[in-house]
Amino acid sequence: MFEDLYAPLPQVDAYLARIGYEGPVGLTEACLDQLVLRHQLSVPFENLDIRIRKTPVSLGIPQLFDKVVTRGRGGFCYELNGLFRALLEALGFRAWCCSCKVLKGEGPGHPALHRGVVVDLGGRLQYCDVGFGGPMPAGALPIEAGDEQCIGGDRYLLEAEPGVERGPWLRLSRRGREGGLTPLVSLDPRPVDPVDFLAGCHFCCCHHQNEYTDFTHKLLLNIRTADGYASLKDNVYRQREGDAASSTTLTSVAEMRGLMESVFLVPADFFDARLLDGLHREVFVA
């Protein structure tokens, strides 16, 4: 019943080609860093199936491979980090998925509804994330609490999660260009059985009037760019390149489709009449 969750990756070379990785393959920090970076640059975070098509999301490795590698799509954390873990395992890395909490907003109550990846590299644990809807380290982040670390020109801090009395939860924050810290996720680096992510994925995908998650009522896309990142939330397009930031409100499906293809790398053949009508109805009319 759940065999596909544990299936091996169908093809390693096709996956490496999908993310444009052409470097040497080895169990090294340099290789791991480049795999993370190339993935973030090539595969978008997106919830088009959940928000617009309203089709089921599968976490089976063969199904994810077909969606992301064969058909050139993106996905969200349960999909992208789950498939990335399978790639790392196929390459010989000791890797597993872990539970995380997205630290959104103030106050208590952050459910563990994010899936991350941990790699044991010679006894040193590394956190990898290719499925977050925002800026994440452009490489593997050593899981070492207390000191700020520079990854890809950005600074990150891991520290013990305040107020947590049980479990090894760590808070990951990003140092902004203005100097302040922005909390991103709280992570528990211990392994989680793939089947135990099904409930969280279902919660995010299937509760269409759910006030606790954006996935079912907001269009969300994000991708790393050469010197920053781009995001789309409903019809608001934001881009940061270096110190320059911009925001644009889109006014048509045609304009949105152009950005999805050129910036977020959504395949042109994905835009059938059903998707275009859904974008018009859910984003510009609703």
DAZI-V152220 format. One record per run of one state. SS is the DSSP state (A for helix, B for strand, O for the rest). FROM is the first residue (numbers start at 0). TO is the last residue. Records with the same first field share a line. If there is no record, write none. Layout:
SS: FROM-TO  FROM-TO
//
This chain:
O: 0-1  6-10  18-27  42-43  46-46  53-59  70-73  75-75  90-92  102-112  121-122  128-139  142-146  151-152  160-167  175-179  188-192  206-218  225-226  233-234  241-242  249-251  262-266  270-271  285-285
A: 2-5  11-17  28-41  47-52  60-69  76-89  193-205  252-261  267-269  272-284
B: 44-45  74-74  93-101  113-120  123-127  140-141  147-150  153-159  168-174  180-187  219-224  227-232  235-240  243-248
//
